[in-house]
Amino acid sequence: MTRIDVDARTMRCPMPLLKLKQALAGMSLGDEIRLSATDAGAWRDVPAFVALTGHRLIEKNHISDEYYFVVEKGE
């Protein structure tokens, strides 16, 4: 299993979600991505995207002005 970090801090919507999609496209089943974002829209967009695409949201945190997600690549 591989785990990569995707730093989308300072990027405005929809860039954090696009960065997540790009990273997932190059990964294998079961690999994980830790996404960092500062755009508040990511708080709702990332879980909605994960629910629609068969990936798994492992972790979701909001610390100060930053949002963190860990997503496992699904089918």
N, C-alpha and C positions, 0 to 999 in steps of 0.2 A: 504494500500500500504506500502510496505517495501522498504527501501533504504539502501544498504550496500556499504561499501568501499572495493575495492580490490587494494591492494598496490603491484604493479608489478615493482616498481622502482628497478633498478640495475639488473633486469632479462633481458637476451638477447632473441632475437627472436628465437623461436616462443612462449616463455613462457607467455608474457603478453596476447596474444590471447588465449592460452590454459587456463589460469586462468580465463579469461572472460567467456569462454565456460563452464567451470566447475561451476562457480557461477550461470550462467543462468540456468543450468540444475536443480538446486535445488530451483528455484524461481517460483513464481506464475505470471500469466498474469498481466501486469501492474506494477510489481515491478521494481525498478530501481537499477542500479549498477553505482557507480562512480569508474572508473578505472584510476589509476595513473601509468605512465610508463616513463622510460627514454630511451628506445630503439626507435630510430627514425623510424624503420619499423612499429611501432604501428600506426603512423600518417596515413598511407595508409591502413594497414591491418585491423584495427578495422572498419572503415567505409565500406570497401569492404565486410567484414564478415557480418556486420549488414544488408547491402543491399541484400545479398544473403539468409539470414535466416529468414526474416520477423520480426526482432526486429526493434526498432526505435532509431536512434541516436538523442538525445535531445540536447547535447552540445559537443563541440570539441574545446579545447583550447591548446595553446602552450605557455608556460611561461618559459623563459630561456631554460634550458635543460630538461624540464619535459613536458609531454603530459598528458592531462586530457580529459576524455570522460565520458559522462553520457548516459547510454543505458537503454532503457525501454524494458522489456521482452515482446515479441510478441508471436504469435502462432507458 
